[in-house]
């Protein structure tokens, strides 16, 4: 499947993105479909590792890469 560092490398230096924007970006770059629940889990792992930051604005979750 995909590991958190592969996801981070795929996103590059994109700045602040919502989880939907990240899912859309990954689906365009990945040769196989990756469920959004898997992407959310990888993002949570990256937040726990301190590699990205997570904020909530107006009820929407954003990740700062």
C-alpha positions in Angstrom: 0.0 0.0 0.0 1.4 3.4 0.9 3.4 4.6 3.9 3.2 8.0 5.5 6.6 9.2 4.1 5.5 8.2 0.6 2.4 10.4 1.1 4.5 13.2 2.3 6.8 13.0 -0.7 3.8 12.9 -3.1 2.4 16.1 -1.6 5.7 18.0 -1.7 5.6 21.6 -0.4 1.9 22.2 -1.1 1.3 24.5 1.9 -2.1 24.3 3.7 -4.5 21.8 2.3 -7.8 20.3 3.4 -8.1 16.5 3.6 -10.3 16.5 0.5 -7.7 18.5 -1.4 -5.0 16.0 -0.3 -7.2 13.0 -1.3 -7.8 14.6 -4.7 -4.1 15.3 -5.3 -3.2 11.7 -4.3 -5.8 10.2 -6.6 -4.4 12.1 -9.5 -0.8 11.0 -8.8 -1.4 7.4 -7.7 -1.7 4.6 -10.3 -4.1 2.7 -8.0 -7.1 4.2 -6.1 -6.4 4.8 -2.4 -9.5 5.2 -0.1 -9.8 8.5 1.7 -9.9 6.6 5.0 -6.4 5.3 4.3 -5.1 8.8 3.4 -6.7 10.1 6.6 -4.9 7.4 8.6 -1.6 8.3 7.0 -2.1 12.0 7.7 -2.9 11.2 11.3 0.4 9.3 11.5 2.3 12.2 10.1 0.7 14.6 12.6 1.7 12.2 15.5 5.3 12.1 14.1 5.4 15.9 14.1 6.1 16.0 10.3 2.9 18.0 9.5 0.5 20.2 11.5 -3.3 19.9 11.7 -5.7 22.7 12.4 -9.4 23.2 12.2 -11.0 26.3 10.7 -14.8 26.8 10.4 -15.3 23.1 11.0 -12.9 22.0 8.2 -9.6 20.2 8.9 -6.5 21.5 7.3 -3.0 20.1 7.2 0.1 22.3 7.0 2.8 20.6 5.0 
